Amino acid sequence: MTRSAHTPHGARLRAYWETTGAAHTFTHPLDTELLARHVPAGAAILDYGCGYGRLTAELTALGYADVRGVDRSAALVARGRADHPGLRLTHFERLPLSFAAGSFDAALLFAVLTCVPEDGAQAETVAELARLLRPGGVLYLSDVPLQDDPHHRRSYRERRPEGGAYGTFEIEDGGVFRHQDPARLRESLERAGFEVAEEREDAVPTLDGRSVVRLQLIARRTAD
């Protein structure tokens, strides 16, 4: 999971993902049918916020031969290289990434924005992916929208860190996460030059063993 360090909570969150957070087992699943419908087998794919390479490995196993994973957490990338020696996983310190504009046909952004609690850092992430995707390229975004059950409404109210937007909450081990306002998420994509082509919702497991409704968006990079 990747996030900007240049934010009020950035240094603390970055330390979290180099220590406690790097031991998590991620659970946000890939919808292979949705992927196959929009991303052809020969596509050059960027797994942004790849963590320890879980989805990078799955993409490779599905037959996608040109896949790269990047993450700001050195600890997670080191874990991924140990678990999957053949994967191309890269640690980066800050944006922009070293790839040229339009280097990729598709990008995955899976449960990354939920780990980026601040508006500016989220916008920076989406804008960078817009730069890296060629016109017509596909952004496959999957994240957790605002939930409407009693447990999450209580978390948004009682575990919201100071200055955090509604939907932001802290878990017991010190991690800070944010569930997204779907309308704001779609507007962010549009501002960055994406057009949403398909949406899908389903239930997925969380890090703490609960279940949430997730929102999947297939967005295409419009021509400049």
VOVEXTOR-144923 format. One line per 3 residues: number of its first residue (from 1); for each residue z, x, y of N, C-alpha, C. Coordinates in nm, 4 decimals, decimal comma. Atoms other than C-alpha are relative to their C-alpha. Layout:
<tivos>
NUM	Z X Y Z X Y Z X Y | ... $
</tivos>
This chain:
<tivos>
1	0,0000 0,0838 -0,1177 0,0000 0,0000 0,0000 0,0000 0,0881 0,1237 | 0,0174 -0,0869 -0,1151 -0,0905 0,1331 0,3400 0,0381 -0,0725 0,1282 | -0,0406 0,0610 -0,1238 0,0405 0,0737 0,6860 0,0007 0,1046 0,1102 $
4	-0,0029 -0,0918 -0,1129 0,0433 0,2249 1,0349 0,1417 0,0459 0,0255 | -0,1314 -0,0527 -0,0352 0,3310 0,4544 1,1251 0,0275 -0,0133 0,1487 | -0,0150 0,0028 -0,1454 0,2707 0,4030 1,4974 0,0375 -0,1402 0,0466 $
7	-0,0496 0,1326 -0,0320 0,4663 0,0773 1,5234 0,1514 0,0063 0,0037 | -0,1465 -0,0041 -0,0046 0,8323 -0,0136 1,5886 0,0649 0,0202 -0,1358 | -0,0575 -0,0145 0,1330 0,8980 -0,0357 1,2135 -0,0746 0,1022 -0,0852 $
10	0,0907 -0,0808 0,0797 0,6303 0,2123 1,1082 0,0648 0,1148 -0,0739 | -0,0605 -0,1162 0,0644 0,8396 0,5224 1,0384 0,0899 -0,0424 -0,1159 | -0,0881 0,0488 0,1059 1,0934 0,3258 0,8371 -0,0807 -0,0493 -0,1199 $
13	0,0808 0,0524 0,1099 0,8249 0,1485 0,6337 -0,0729 0,1113 -0,0730 | 0,0687 -0,1117 0,0650 0,6387 0,4693 0,5699 0,0955 0,0735 -0,0935 | -0,0995 -0,0643 0,0861 0,9582 0,6280 0,4349 0,0274 -0,0846 -0,1240 $
16	-0,0245 0,0896 0,1137 1,0107 0,3229 0,2137 -0,1064 0,0189 -0,1073 | 0,1078 -0,0108 0,0980 0,6687 0,3592 0,0492 -0,0159 0,1406 -0,0564 | -0,0027 -0,1342 0,0605 0,7285 0,7296 -0,0131 0,1179 0,0146 -0,0961 $
19	-0,1201 -0,0100 0,0832 1,0569 0,6562 -0,1938 0,0146 -0,1252 -0,0863 | -0,0287 0,1203 0,0786 1,1848 0,3190 -0,3183 -0,1253 -0,0798 -0,0324 | 0,1183 0,0832 0,0202 0,8579 0,1308 -0,2722 -0,0996 0,0592 -0,0978 $
22	0,0966 -0,0655 0,0875 0,6592 0,3874 -0,4678 0,0295 -0,0219 -0,1477 | -0,0359 0,0270 0,1398 0,8414 0,2854 -0,7873 -0,0359 -0,1423 -0,0430 | 0,0316 0,1385 0,0340 0,7278 -0,0788 -0,7722 -0,1186 -0,0085 -0,0960 $
25	0,1154 0,0355 0,0818 0,4946 -0,2269 -1,0312 -0,0684 -0,1184 0,0666 | 0,0690 0,1035 -0,0760 0,2348 -0,4301 -0,8424 -0,0592 -0,1043 -0,0946 | 0,0338 0,1127 0,0878 0,1348 -0,7702 -0,9774 -0,1164 -0,0845 0,0506 $
28	0,1033 0,0836 -0,0611 -0,1370 -0,9084 -0,7485 -0,1301 0,0180 -0,0782 | 0,1107 -0,0201 0,0940 -0,4265 -0,9735 -0,9917 -0,1383 -0,0087 0,0636 | 0,1403 0,0059 -0,0376 -0,7990 -0,9218 -0,9560 -0,0648 -0,1214 -0,0656 $
31	0,0769 0,1123 0,0527 -1,0154 -1,2328 -0,9970 -0,1382 0,0544 -0,0343 | 0,1234 -0,0693 0,0389 -1,2984 -1,0752 -1,1963 -0,1236 -0,0888 0,0144 | 0,1142 0,0899 -0,0158 -1,5203 -1,3840 -1,1845 -0,0447 -0,0058 0,1456 $
34	0,0321 0,0011 -0,1422 -1,5018 -1,3991 -0,8045 -0,0610 0,1330 0,0424 | 0,0528 -0,1331 -0,0301 -1,5602 -1,0248 -0,7813 -0,1452 0,0114 -0,0453 | 0,1339 -0,0169 0,0562 -1,8673 -1,0319 -1,0071 -0,1035 -0,0843 0,0741 $
37	0,0940 0,0873 -0,0699 -2,0237 -1,3169 -0,8103 -0,0445 0,0595 0,1333 | 0,0314 -0,0503 -0,1331 -2,0174 -1,1229 -0,4845 -0,0236 0,1507 0,0074 | 0,0112 -0,1464 -0,0044 -2,0098 -0,7523 -0,5745 -0,0782 0,0473 -0,1221 $
40	0,0798 -0,0441 0,1141 -2,2906 -0,6127 -0,7936 0,0540 0,1287 -0,0610 | -0,0549 -0,1123 0,0759 -2,2205 -0,3478 -1,0551 -0,0269 0,1353 0,0648 | 0,0336 -0,1287 -0,0595 -2,3913 -0,0694 -0,8600 0,0597 0,0243 0,1370 $
43	-0,0546 -0,0109 -0,1356 -2,1903 -0,1223 -0,5418 0,0937 0,1189 0,0149 | -0,0992 -0,1007 -0,0376 -2,0017 0,1594 -0,3719 0,1198 -0,0749 0,0569 | -0,1169 0,0826 -0,0321 -1,6484 0,0164 -0,3473 0,1150 0,0868 0,0492 $
46	-0,1222 -0,0625 -0,0497 -1,3453 0,1206 -0,1434 0,1177 -0,0910 -0,0325 | -0,1251 0,0714 0,0270 -1,0046 0,0111 -0,2763 0,1006 0,0489 0,1036 | -0,0823 -0,0427 -0,1135 -0,8102 0,0275 0,0511 0,1447 -0,0445 -0,0238 $
49	-0,1383 0,0292 0,0348 -0,4348 0,0494 0,0018 0,0130 -0,0071 -0,1512 | 0,0132 0,0021 0,1461 -0,4921 0,1396 -0,3628 0,1317 0,0204 -0,0731 | -0,1259 -0,0271 0,0684 -0,1300 0,2333 -0,4335 -0,0174 0,1055 -0,1071 $
52	0,0113 -0,0963 0,1101 -0,1167 0,4031 -0,7729 -0,1280 -0,0218 -0,0819 | 0,1309 0,0088 0,0621 -0,4741 0,3077 -0,8575 -0,0157 -0,1088 -0,1036 | 0,0049 0,1070 0,1006 -0,4077 -0,0061 -1,0589 -0,1342 -0,0717 0,0019 $
55	0,1266 0,0720 -0,0073 -0,7118 -0,1972 -0,9330 -0,1193 0,0946 -0,0005 | 0,1073 -0,1002 0,0090 -0,9213 0,1174 -0,8903 -0,0352 0,0234 -0,1458 | 0,0215 -0,0195 0,1435 -0,8764 0,1727 -1,2635 -0,0648 -0,1219 -0,0629 $
58	0,0572 0,1216 0,0575 -0,9555 -0,1895 -1,3420 -0,1464 -0,0139 0,0380 | 0,1396 0,0043 -0,0420 -1,2754 -0,1776 -1,1384 -0,0855 0,0952 -0,0833 | 0,0725 -0,0990 0,0797 -1,3827 0,1365 -1,3238 -0,0195 -0,0499 -0,1426 $
61	0,0085 0,0529 0,1362 -1,3069 -0,0262 -1,6586 -0,1002 -0,1147 -0,0092 | 0,0961 0,1104 -0,0023 -1,5237 -0,3233 -1,5555 -0,1435 0,0489 0,0126 | 0,1340 -0,0560 -0,0079 -1,8206 -0,0898 -1,5144 -0,0463 0,0382 0,1383 $
64	0,0345 -0,0455 -0,1349 -1,8146 -0,0187 -1,1424 0,0170 0,1518 0,0045 | -0,0025 -0,1452 0,0156 -1,9063 0,3489 -1,1355 0,0327 0,0749 0,1285 | -0,0185 -0,0686 -0,1285 -1,8736 0,4278 -0,7632 0,1168 -0,0641 0,0746 $
67	-0,1223 0,0593 -0,0563 -1,5141 0,3415 -0,6715 0,0897 0,1112 0,0528 | -0,0973 -0,0925 -0,0590 -1,2767 0,5249 -0,4406 0,1225 -0,0797 0,0430 | -0,1232 0,0602 -0,0463 -0,9130 0,4450 -0,3682 0,0647 0,0868 0,1055 $
70	-0,0689 -0,0734 -0,1054 -0,7234 0,5417 -0,0538 0,1333 -0,0675 0,0294 | -0,1307 0,0545 -0,0350 -0,3600 0,5000 0,0425 0,0735 0,0979 0,0896 | -0,0777 -0,0838 -0,0907 -0,1254 0,6261 0,3114 0,1239 0,0584 -0,0665 $
73	-0,1184 -0,0507 0,0698 0,1580 0,6810 0,0611 -0,0381 0,1153 -0,0922 | 0,0261 -0,1163 0,0855 0,1416 1,0317 -0,0838 0,0652 -0,0174 -0,1365 | -0,0710 0,0190 0,1262 0,3944 0,9317 -0,3499 -0,0774 -0,0927 -0,0935 $
76	0,0773 0,0920 0,0829 0,1836 0,6401 -0,4725 -0,1287 0,0649 -0,0489 | 0,1223 -0,0676 0,0424 -0,1340 0,8481 -0,4781 0,0306 0,1035 -0,1082 | -0,0380 -0,0969 0,1030 0,0445 1,1222 -0,6744 0,0292 -0,0703 -0,1322 $
79	-0,0257 0,0788 0,1218 0,1649 0,8602 -0,9218 -0,1311 -0,0441 -0,0637 | 0,1282 0,0446 0,0517 -0,1890 0,7269 -0,9557 -0,0797 0,1126 -0,0630 | 0,0729 -0,1137 0,0576 -0,3379 1,0695 -1,0156 0,0593 0,0409 -0,1340 $
82	-0,0641 -0,0313 0,1282 -0,0825 1,1275 -1,2912 -0,0334 -0,1048 -0,1054 | 0,0282 0,1089 0,0931 -0,1459 0,7864 -1,4495 -0,1480 -0,0080 -0,0369 | 0,1451 0,0157 0,0182 -0,5265 0,7947 -1,4073 -0,0711 0,1261 0,0494 $
85	0,0538 -0,1282 -0,0484 -0,6498 1,1562 -1,3866 -0,1464 -0,0047 0,0418 | 0,1420 0,0021 -0,0322 -1,0170 1,0593 -1,3660 -0,0370 -0,0766 0,1252 | 0,0318 0,0814 -0,1169 -0,9908 0,8313 -1,0632 -0,0096 0,0842 0,1264 $
88	0,0101 -0,0653 -0,1317 -1,0927 0,9330 -0,7107 0,0970 -0,0706 0,0950 | -0,1046 0,0553 -0,0858 -0,7704 0,8594 -0,5238 0,0318 0,0998 0,1094 | -0,0184 -0,0889 -0,1152 -0,7151 0,9999 -0,1763 0,1151 -0,0485 0,0863 $
91	-0,1058 0,0285 -0,0963 -0,4084 1,0168 0,0432 -0,0532 0,0257 0,1403 | 0,0378 -0,0242 -0,1392 -0,4655 0,9795 0,4176 0,1207 -0,0203 0,0901 | -0,1116 0,0046 -0,0944 -0,2341 1,0232 0,7140 -0,0164 -0,1095 0,1045 $
94	0,0223 0,0937 -0,1116 -0,3956 0,8014 0,9766 -0,1450 -0,0443 -0,0007 | 0,1364 0,0476 -0,0194 -0,7045 0,6055 1,0706 -0,0606 0,0659 0,1235 | 0,0978 0,0455 0,0985 -0,9964 0,6413 1,0979 -0,0041 0,0915 -0,1225 $
97	0,0225 -0,0805 0,1192 -1,0740 0,7584 0,7458 -0,1175 0,0942 0,0231 | 0,1019 -0,1036 -0,0175 -1,3076 1,0524 0,6975 -0,1398 -0,0458 -0,0392 | 0,1312 0,0481 0,0405 -1,5940 0,8401 0,5597 -0,0823 -0,0432 0,1214 $
100	0,0897 0,0429 -0,1069 -1,8973 0,7723 0,7769 -0,0085 -0,1515 0,0055 | 0,0191 0,1448 -0,0153 -1,9622 0,4253 0,9136 -0,1052 -0,0489 -0,0988 | 0,0946 0,0597 0,0930 -2,1375 0,1990 0,6632 -0,0079 0,0683 -0,1349 $
103	0,0030 -0,0751 0,1256 -2,0430 0,4153 0,3634 0,0130 -0,0872 -0,1241 | -0,0335 0,0804 0,1174 -1,9479 0,1254 0,1363 -0,0710 -0,1350 0,0021 | 0,0589 0,1322 0,0174 -2,1065 -0,1898 -0,0006 0,1068 -0,1082 -0,0087 $
106	-0,1081 0,0967 0,0175 -1,7717 -0,3567 -0,0688 0,1337 0,0707 0,0159 | -0,1355 -0,0532 -0,0118 -1,4020 -0,3101 -0,0041 0,0983 -0,1040 -0,0505 | -0,1113 0,0857 0,0417 -1,0878 -0,4513 -0,1617 0,1169 0,0220 0,0945 $
109	-0,1213 -0,0036 -0,0813 -0,7858 -0,5344 0,0532 0,0983 -0,0945 -0,0677 | -0,0809 0,0830 0,0884 -0,5357 -0,6589 -0,2027 0,1484 0,0170 0,0279 | -0,1429 0,0008 -0,0303 -0,1824 -0,7501 -0,0945 0,0387 0,1187 0,0870 $
112	-0,0259 -0,1094 -0,0933 -0,2080 -0,4842 0,1748 0,0567 -0,0537 0,1304 | -0,0482 0,0521 -0,1281 -0,1640 -0,6939 0,4875 0,1410 -0,0544 -0,0118 | -0,1387 0,0450 0,0169 0,1548 -0,8398 0,3419 0,0984 0,1146 0,0175 $
115	-0,0837 -0,1190 -0,0192 0,2895 -0,4833 0,3602 -0,0155 0,0580 0,1399 | 0,0245 -0,0443 -0,1386 0,1696 -0,4439 0,7215 0,0496 -0,1106 0,0916 | -0,0578 0,1189 -0,0640 0,4042 -0,6727 0,9146 -0,0392 -0,0227 0,1448 $
118	0,0245 0,0136 -0,1439 0,2753 -0,6135 1,2686 -0,1463 -0,0258 0,0319 | 0,1353 0,0429 -0,0345 -0,0305 -0,7651 1,4349 -0,0935 0,1179 0,0265 | 0,0865 -0,1113 -0,0372 -0,1648 -0,4404 1,5788 -0,0434 0,0827 -0,1194 $
121	0,0329 -0,0786 0,1189 -0,1495 -0,2530 1,2487 -0,0942 -0,0769 -0,0916 | 0,0921 0,0799 0,0798 -0,3193 -0,5409 1,0687 -0,1403 0,0041 0,0607 | 0,1306 -0,0012 -0,0662 -0,6000 -0,5525 1,3260 -0,0676 0,1360 -0,0162 $
124	0,0537 -0,1354 0,0182 -0,6431 -0,1741 1,2988 -0,0590 0,0158 -0,1401 | 0,0469 -0,0091 0,1381 -0,6806 -0,2039 0,9210 -0,1313 -0,0747 -0,0178 | 0,1208 0,0808 0,0163 -0,9394 -0,4832 0,9345 -0,1168 0,0618 0,0762 $
127	0,1063 -0,0630 -0,0781 -1,1376 -0,3055 1,2081 -0,0546 0,1241 -0,0702 | 0,0468 -0,1183 0,0711 -1,1525 0,0132 1,0022 -0,0888 -0,0385 -0,1180 | 0,0840 0,0448 0,1106 -1,2896 -0,1761 0,7038 -0,1339 -0,0530 0,0511 $
130	0,1267 0,0424 -0,0605 -1,5508 -0,3355 0,9299 -0,0876 0,1209 0,0306 | 0,0764 -0,1219 -0,0284 -1,6564 0,0152 1,0346 -0,0588 0,0596 -0,1276 | 0,0393 -0,0686 0,1235 -1,6780 0,1407 0,6761 -0,1012 -0,0782 -0,0828 $
133	0,0943 0,0816 0,0764 -1,8794 -0,1505 0,5349 -0,1354 -0,0077 0,0697 | 0,1346 0,0174 -0,0553 -2,2538 -0,1661 0,5805 -0,0192 -0,1460 0,0410 | 0,0310 0,1399 -0,0307 -2,3986 -0,4811 0,7419 -0,0359 -0,0754 -0,1277 $
136	0,0180 0,0765 0,1223 -2,3911 -0,7482 0,4726 0,0980 0,0369 -0,1093 | -0,0992 -0,0426 0,0982 -2,1159 -0,5620 0,2869 0,1118 -0,1012 -0,0136 | -0,0993 0,1014 0,0368 -1,8363 -0,7599 0,1228 0,1419 0,0543 0,0117 $
139	-0,1437 -0,0246 0,0014 -1,4675 -0,7532 0,2044 0,0637 -0,1069 -0,0876 | -0,0711 0,0911 0,0901 -1,2679 -0,9063 -0,0806 0,1479 0,0149 0,0327 | -0,1377 -0,0026 -0,0474 -0,9313 -0,9843 0,0752 0,0818 -0,1005 -0,0804 $
142	-0,0921 0,0892 0,0713 -0,6456 -1,1291 -0,1280 0,1398 0,0284 0,0511 | -0,1331 -0,0192 -0,0562 -0,3059 -1,1852 0,0278 0,0806 -0,1286 -0,0127 | -0,0925 0,1127 0,0151 -0,0115 -1,4205 0,0495 0,0113 -0,0737 0,1333 $
145	-0,0175 0,0781 -0,1221 -0,0260 -1,6969 0,3102 0,1439 -0,0495 0,0115 | -0,1315 0,0607 -0,0179 0,2812 -1,8653 0,4525 0,0258 -0,1020 -0,1103 | -0,0385 0,0915 0,1065 0,4636 -2,0488 0,1748 0,0872 -0,1111 0,0576 $
148	-0,0719 0,1153 -0,0542 0,6211 -2,3915 0,2213 0,1119 -0,0480 -0,0924 | -0,1094 0,0388 0,0886 0,8891 -2,3922 -0,0496 0,1345 0,0393 0,0635 | -0,1306 -0,0272 -0,0621 1,2661 -2,3844 0,0311 0,0393 0,1482 -0,0031 $
151	-0,0382 -0,1406 0,0102 1,3155 -2,0258 -0,0923 -0,0666 0,0832 0,1090 | 0,0698 -0,0827 -0,0983 1,0503 -1,8775 0,1335 0,0303 -0,0436 0,1427 | -0,0379 0,0430 -0,1347 1,1327 -2,0931 0,4344 0,1349 0,0588 0,0389 $
154	-0,1309 -0,0612 -0,0262 1,4911 -1,9651 0,4045 -0,0139 0,1498 0,0260 | 0,0221 -0,1439 -0,0208 1,3691 -1,6052 0,3750 -0,0582 0,0268 0,1382 | 0,0595 -0,0183 -0,1326 1,1546 -1,6421 0,6878 0,1044 -0,0188 0,1094 $
157	-0,1014 0,0298 -0,1016 1,4573 -1,7765 0,8741 0,1147 0,1005 -0,0020 | -0,1234 -0,0771 0,0111 1,7456 -1,5675 0,7412 -0,0222 0,1507 -0,0221 | 0,0232 -0,1415 0,0316 1,5827 -1,2366 0,6412 -0,1099 0,0595 0,0869 $
160	0,1023 -0,0450 -0,0948 1,3459 -1,1965 0,9331 0,0549 0,1157 0,0825 | -0,0511 -0,1129 -0,0785 1,3875 -0,8510 1,0929 -0,0187 -0,0236 0,1497 | 0,0075 0,0159 -0,1447 1,4392 -0,8229 1,4668 -0,1409 0,0302 0,0492 $
163	0,1333 -0,0179 -0,0558 1,1097 -0,8672 1,6484 -0,1125 -0,0363 -0,0941 | 0,1036 0,0325 0,0968 0,9254 -0,9757 1,3355 -0,0612 -0,1365 0,0240 | 0,0675 0,1286 -0,0119 0,6678 -1,2529 1,3444 0,0512 -0,0952 -0,1070 $
166	-0,0376 0,0976 0,1012 0,7379 -1,5746 1,1586 -0,0771 0,0308 -0,1290 | 0,0602 -0,0360 0,1275 0,6701 -1,5134 0,7892 0,0359 0,1403 -0,0441 | -0,0435 -0,1355 0,0338 0,8159 -1,1610 0,7989 0,1414 -0,0063 -0,0570 $
169	-0,1316 0,0018 0,0630 1,1145 -1,0924 0,5740 0,0279 0,1343 -0,0665 | -0,0445 -0,1250 0,0623 1,3151 -0,8037 0,4326 0,0579 -0,0303 -0,1373 | -0,0564 0,0177 0,1333 1,3949 -0,7688 0,0633 0,1183 0,0948 -0,0177 $
172	-0,1277 -0,0691 0,0168 1,7119 -0,6213 -0,0820 -0,0114 0,1517 -0,0001 | 0,0099 -0,1459 0,0067 1,5793 -0,2695 -0,1366 -0,0515 0,0625 0,1294 | 0,0392 -0,0522 -0,1301 1,4729 -0,2352 0,2276 -0,1450 -0,0192 0,0367 $
175	0,1393 0,0252 -0,0315 1,1074 -0,3311 0,2046 -0,0158 -0,1177 0,0943 | 0,0299 0,1066 -0,0943 0,9622 -0,5476 0,4817 -0,1416 -0,0494 -0,0284 | 0,1276 0,0601 0,0351 0,6798 -0,7884 0,4031 -0,0295 -0,1172 0,0938 $
178	0,0393 0,1117 -0,0868 0,4843 -1,0567 0,5866 -0,0991 -0,0896 -0,0727 | 0,0954 0,0982 0,0477 0,3161 -1,3724 0,4681 -0,0842 -0,0470 0,1182 | 0,0979 0,0146 -0,1067 0,0068 -1,4600 0,6665 -0,0235 -0,1455 0,0403 $
181	0,0520 0,1267 -0,0502 -0,0902 -1,7519 0,8862 -0,1497 -0,0003 -0,0303 | 0,1414 -0,0052 0,0381 -0,4302 -1,8358 0,7302 -0,0960 -0,0093 0,1174 | 0,0892 0,0136 -0,1151 -0,5844 -1,9422 1,0611 -0,0081 0,1314 0,0775 $
184	-0,0002 -0,1286 -0,0705 -0,4786 -1,6161 1,2282 -0,0761 0,1055 -0,0793 | 0,0701 -0,0947 0,0857 -0,6122 -1,4214 0,9297 -0,1512 -0,0167 0,0120 | 0,1440 0,0252 -0,0143 -0,9540 -1,5868 0,9529 -0,0495 0,0446 0,1380 $
187	0,0384 -0,0415 -0,1356 -0,9621 -1,5253 1,3305 -0,0083 0,1518 0,0097 | 0,0014 -0,1461 0,0002 -0,8797 -1,1576 1,2734 -0,1276 0,0531 -0,0646 | 0,1241 -0,0408 0,0661 -1,1724 -1,1254 1,0346 -0,1203 -0,0245 0,0911 $
190	0,1118 0,0325 -0,0884 -1,4068 -1,2971 1,2774 -0,0093 0,0975 0,1162 | -0,0003 -0,0945 -0,1119 -1,3020 -1,0713 1,5655 -0,0526 0,1366 -0,0412 | 0,0428 -0,1316 0,0484 -1,3734 -0,7648 1,3509 -0,1460 0,0012 -0,0440 $
193	0,1412 0,0042 0,0363 -1,7247 -0,8837 1,2699 -0,0267 -0,0460 -0,1414 | 0,0193 0,0544 0,1342 -1,6803 -1,0636 0,9391 -0,0250 -0,1508 0,0072 | 0,0218 0,1429 0,0163 -1,7982 -1,4062 0,8304 0,0485 -0,0399 -0,1389 $
196	-0,0559 0,0413 0,1288 -1,6000 -1,5818 0,5566 -0,1042 -0,0800 -0,0770 | 0,1005 0,0639 0,0843 -1,8326 -1,6807 0,2716 0,0613 -0,0900 -0,1062 | -0,0637 0,0797 0,1046 -1,5843 -1,8197 0,0182 0,1508 0,0181 0,0082 $
199	-0,1454 -0,0035 0,0058 -1,2161 -1,9046 -0,0117 0,0461 -0,0576 -0,1331 | -0,0560 0,0510 0,1244 -1,0007 -1,9611 -0,3165 0,1512 0,0186 0,0039 | -0,1454 -0,0099 0,0115 -0,6299 -2,0307 -0,3758 0,0405 -0,0133 -0,1462 $
202	-0,0590 0,0150 0,1326 -0,4272 -1,9847 -0,6924 0,1420 0,0551 0,0037 | -0,1377 -0,0488 0,0087 -0,0741 -1,8981 -0,8054 0,0017 0,1366 -0,0669 | -0,0098 -0,1354 0,0543 0,0169 -1,5345 -0,8699 0,1462 0,0437 -0,0012 $
205	-0,1381 -0,0498 0,0022 0,3378 -1,3451 -0,9602 0,0267 0,0963 0,1151 | -0,0427 -0,0908 -0,1066 0,5348 -1,1447 -0,7030 0,0819 0,1152 -0,0577 | -0,0784 -0,1165 0,0425 0,7284 -0,8177 -0,7174 0,1364 -0,0395 -0,0558 $
208	-0,1347 0,0403 0,0429 1,0549 -1,0081 -0,7654 -0,0016 -0,1014 -0,1135 | 0,0077 0,0886 0,1143 0,9300 -1,2174 -1,0559 -0,0195 -0,1467 0,0333 | 0,0271 0,1374 -0,0392 0,8667 -1,5338 -0,8568 -0,1507 -0,0261 -0,0029 $
211	0,1410 0,0353 -0,0080 0,5357 -1,7094 -0,8013 -0,0303 -0,0476 0,1409 | 0,0447 0,0454 -0,1313 0,3434 -1,7658 -0,4790 -0,1444 -0,0483 -0,0109 | 0,1407 0,0336 -0,0157 0,0189 -1,9295 -0,3785 -0,0651 0,1117 0,0796 $
214	0,0709 -0,1026 -0,0763 -0,2257 -1,6615 -0,2728 -0,1308 -0,0564 0,0544 | 0,1270 0,0358 -0,0612 -0,5357 -1,6886 -0,0545 -0,0971 0,1152 -0,0212 | 0,1059 -0,0991 0,0166 -0,8533 -1,5047 -0,1535 -0,1148 -0,0352 0,0938 $
217	0,1107 0,0181 -0,0932 -1,1256 -1,4592 0,1071 -0,1102 0,1006 -0,0320 | 0,1171 -0,0858 0,0083 -1,4735 -1,3219 0,0514 -0,0668 -0,0056 0,1385 | 0,0559 -0,0049 -0,1346 -1,6011 -1,2082 0,3911 -0,1124 0,1046 0,0050 $
220	0,1127 -0,0913 -0,0107 -1,9345 -1,0458 0,4733 -0,0072 0,0596 0,1401 | 0,0157 -0,0712 -0,1274 -1,9880 -0,7879 0,7450 -0,1295 -0,0439 0,0645 | 0,1194 0,0430 -0,0703 -2,2271 -0,9297 1,0003 -0,0711 0,1211 0,0598 $
223	0,0765 -0,1083 -0,0604 -2,5017 -0,7175 1,1517 0,0528 0,0295 0,1390 | -0,0476 -0,0392 -0,1341 -2,4048 -0,5233 1,4639 -0,0925 -0,0544 0,1077 $
</tivos>
